[in-house]
Amino acid sequence: MRCSRVRAWLLLTVALLSGAAAAQGQSAAKAKLYNTVRQKLLDGKQIFSFTQSRLDVAGYCELAKHYDYAWFEMQHATLEFADIEKMIAACPRAGAIPMIRLPDAQEFHIQHATDIGALGIVIPTVDDVDRAREAAKWARYPPAGRRSAGAGQAARIWGIDGINYRQTVNDNMLVVVMIETPTGVANAFDIASVPGVDVVIVGNSDLSSFTGFAQTDDRYQQMVTKIHDDTLRAGKIFGQASATYASGHPLSKDAKFFQNGPSNDGWRPPGK
């Protein structure tokens, strides 16, 4: 009799624990990411940025209230990591998620970007899987990548309210690669298929420059369509650098990620 009671108690305990685990799993599945850009993309929304090309703490903090993310420009501007670090620290979690377009996919640059608090990196002129793999590799901690533990401000900014930054940031990081050349177009599916690459966008101006085709040229549009098709076939998110393609274009319904564009609350900079 006693054995029967013990067995019943054990079965009840297991059932309760299983139910709790299932509820916890469902809760975790529904939990929103603190990288709101990644969350919006997973929800199928279009997202837009403002471009920050110089050190301007007050200006950055005002703009950050109104856009999905900040595109810190380090490929074509003279911004330094220390400049971006100051701006992110001045108004952390202001609204716009900090992302940095780097000049390359080197470990040095990606680790600096992530350590100062960027939750996304944009890598330009990706022609092959090697560059895409480098981008993905250094952006995330093991076992997903090779990012090493640093002493930057990232954990102080995002590791709040009981959040363990080290254990959660891999899921919140966004790796964006840009295809801008005929070689990149040819390799688009392989590039998009690289594990850890989340978004593939067309570098519209440079694709036109590298090919010699105007953006109105059918040959140019065929290349954009190939990038689109290959990206979706690889199960990744498609975007275009130019927000003019966010609507009124055959691929607009599938294009989610843009540089610049409208604010998320209808706000416009003074004088515009």
C-alpha positions in Angstrom: 0.0 0.0 0.0 2.8 2.4 1.0 4.6 1.6 -2.3 1.5 2.5 -4.2 1.3 5.8 -2.5 4.9 6.6 -3.1 4.6 5.7 -6.7 1.5 7.9 -7.1 3.3 10.7 -5.4 6.3 10.3 -7.7 4.0 10.3 -10.8 2.3 13.4 -9.6 5.6 15.2 -8.9 6.9 14.3 -12.4 3.6 15.5 -14.0 3.8 18.8 -12.1 7.5 19.3 -13.0 6.8 18.5 -16.6 3.9 21.0 -16.7 6.1 23.7 -15.1 8.8 23.0 -17.7 6.4 23.1 -20.5 4.9 26.4 -19.2 8.4 27.8 -18.8 9.3 26.7 -22.4 6.1 28.4 -23.7 6.9 31.5 -21.8 10.5 31.6 -23.1 9.2 31.1 -26.7 6.9 34.1 -26.3 9.6 36.3 -24.7 10.4 39.4 -26.7 14.0 40.0 -27.7 15.7 43.1 -26.4 17.0 43.7 -29.9 13.7 45.1 -31.1 14.9 45.2 -34.7 15.4 41.5 -34.7 12.0 41.0 -33.1 10.3 43.2 -35.6 12.0 41.3 -38.5 10.8 38.0 -37.0 7.3 39.5 -36.9 7.5 40.3 -40.6 7.8 44.1 -40.2 9.8 46.5 -42.3 12.5 48.4 -40.3 14.3 51.7 -41.1 17.2 53.6 -39.7 18.9 57.0 -39.5 22.5 57.2 -40.4 25.0 58.6 -37.8 28.2 59.7 -39.5 29.8 62.0 -36.9 30.1 62.4 -33.1 27.0 64.3 -32.0 25.7 63.0 -28.7 22.7 65.3 -28.4 21.7 64.8 -32.0 22.1 61.0 -31.8 20.0 60.8 -28.6 17.2 62.8 -30.2 17.1 60.7 -33.4 17.3 57.5 -31.5 13.9 58.1 -30.0 12.2 57.9 -33.4 13.8 55.2 -35.5 14.0 51.4 -35.5 17.8 51.4 -35.4 20.8 53.6 -35.8 23.2 52.9 -38.7 26.6 54.0 -37.4 28.7 54.6 -40.5 32.3 53.4 -40.4 32.8 52.4 -44.0 32.6 55.9 -45.5 32.8 58.2 -42.4 35.6 59.0 -40.0 33.7 57.8 -36.9 35.9 56.0 -34.4 34.8 53.3 -32.0 35.3 55.7 -29.1 32.8 58.1 -30.7 30.2 55.5 -31.1 30.8 54.2 -27.6 30.1 57.6 -26.2 26.9 58.0 -28.1 25.6 54.6 -27.2 26.5 55.2 -23.5 24.8 58.6 -23.4 21.3 57.3 -24.1 21.3 53.5 -23.8 18.0 51.8 -24.8 16.7 55.1 -26.2 14.7 53.2 -28.8 16.9 52.8 -31.9 19.0 49.7 -31.7 22.7 50.5 -32.4 24.1 48.8 -35.4 27.4 49.5 -37.1 28.4 49.3 -40.8 32.0 48.2 -40.6 34.6 48.6 -43.3 35.3 44.8 -43.4 34.7 41.6 -41.5 37.9 41.5 -39.4 37.8 40.1 -35.9 39.3 43.4 -34.6 36.4 45.5 -35.9 33.6 43.1 -35.1 34.8 42.5 -31.5 35.1 46.3 -30.9 31.6 46.8 -32.3 30.0 44.2 -30.2 31.9 45.1 -27.0 30.7 48.7 -27.1 27.1 47.6 -27.3 26.1 47.2 -30.9 23.4 44.6 -31.4 24.0 44.4 -35.1 26.8 44.6 -37.7 26.5 45.4 -41.4 29.3 44.0 -43.6 29.7 45.6 -47.0 30.8 44.2 -50.4 30.4 40.5 -49.5 31.4 38.6 -52.6 31.8 35.1 -51.2 31.1 32.8 -48.3 34.5 33.4 -46.7 33.7 37.0 -45.9 30.2 36.0 -44.8 31.6 33.3 -42.5 34.0 35.8 -40.9 31.1 38.2 -40.2 29.1 35.5 -38.5 32.0 33.9 -36.7 33.2 36.9 -34.8 29.8 38.4 -34.0 28.6 35.6 -31.6 30.0 33.8 -28.5 30.8 30.1 -28.5 29.4 27.6 -29.4 27.8 29.6 -32.2 30.8 31.7 -33.0 34.3 32.8 -31.9 33.6 36.1 -30.1 35.8 36.3 -27.1 34.9 37.8 -23.7 35.6 41.5 -23.5 35.4 44.2 -20.9 33.3 46.7 -22.9 30.1 48.4 -22.0 27.8 46.0 -23.8 26.9 43.9 -20.8 26.2 47.0 -18.6 23.8 48.3 -21.3 21.9 45.1 -22.2 22.4 43.0 -19.1 19.8 44.6 -16.9 16.6 43.6 -15.1 18.0 40.1 -14.5 19.1 39.5 -18.1 22.3 37.5 -18.5 24.0 39.3 -21.4 26.4 36.5 -22.2 23.7 33.9 -22.3 21.2 36.0 -24.4 23.1 38.2 -26.8 23.7 35.5 -29.4 19.9 35.3 -30.0 19.7 39.1 -30.0 22.7 39.8 -32.4 21.9 40.6 -36.0 24.4 40.0 -38.8 23.7 41.8 -42.0 25.7 41.3 -45.2 25.5 43.5 -48.3 25.7 42.2 -51.9 27.0 44.9 -54.2 28.9 43.3 -57.1 28.3 40.8 -59.9 30.4 38.3 -58.0 28.3 38.6 -55.0 25.2 38.2 -57.1 26.5 35.0 -58.5 27.3 33.7 -55.0 24.1 35.0 -53.4 22.6 31.7 -52.4 25.9 30.4 -50.9 26.3 33.7 -49.0 22.8 33.7 -47.7 23.1 30.1 -46.6 26.0 30.8 -44.2 24.9 29.9 -40.6 24.8 33.1 -38.5 24.0 35.4 -41.4 20.6 36.8 -40.7 19.9 39.4 -43.3 21.1 39.9 -46.9 20.6 43.4 -48.5 21.3 44.8 -51.9 23.7 47.7 -51.9 21.7 49.5 -54.5 24.1 52.3 -55.5 27.2 50.2 -55.5 25.5 47.4 -57.4 24.7 49.9 -60.1 28.3 51.3 -60.0 30.0 47.9 -60.1 27.8 46.6 -62.9 27.5 49.8 -64.9 23.7 49.2 -65.1 21.3 52.0 -64.1 18.9 50.9 -61.4 16.1 51.2 -64.0 17.9 48.8 -66.3 16.2 45.4 -66.6 19.6 43.7 -66.2 20.1 45.4 -62.8 16.6 44.4 -61.7 17.3 40.8 -62.7 20.3 40.8 -60.4 18.2 42.2 -57.5 15.6 39.6 -58.1 18.2 36.9 -58.0 19.5 38.1 -54.7 15.9 38.2 -53.4 15.1 34.7 -54.6 18.4 33.2 -53.3 18.0 34.9 -49.9 14.5 33.7 -49.4 15.4 30.2 -50.6 18.1 30.1 -47.9 15.5 31.1 -45.3 17.0 34.5 -44.6 15.6 38.0 -44.5 15.9 40.2 -47.6 16.4 43.9 -47.7 17.6 46.8 -49.8 19.8 49.7 -48.8 17.6 52.2 -50.5 14.3 52.8 -48.7 12.8 53.9 -52.1 12.2 50.2 -52.6 10.2 49.8 -49.5 7.0 50.3 -51.5 5.9 50.4 -55.1 8.4 47.8 -56.3 7.7 44.2 -57.2 9.8 43.0 -54.4 8.6 45.5 -51.7 6.4 43.0 -49.9 9.4 40.8 -49.2 11.9 43.6 -48.5 12.2 44.1 -44.7 15.5 45.8 -43.9 16.5 49.3 -45.1 19.0 52.0 -44.5 17.3 55.3 -43.6 13.7 55.8 -44.4 10.7 57.0 -42.4 10.7 57.2 -38.6 8.6 54.7 -36.7 6.4 57.3 -35.1 5.9 59.8 -37.9 8.6 62.2 -36.5 10.6 64.3 -39.0 13.8 66.1 -38.5 13.3 69.9 -38.2 13.2 71.6 -41.6 12.2 68.4 -43.5 
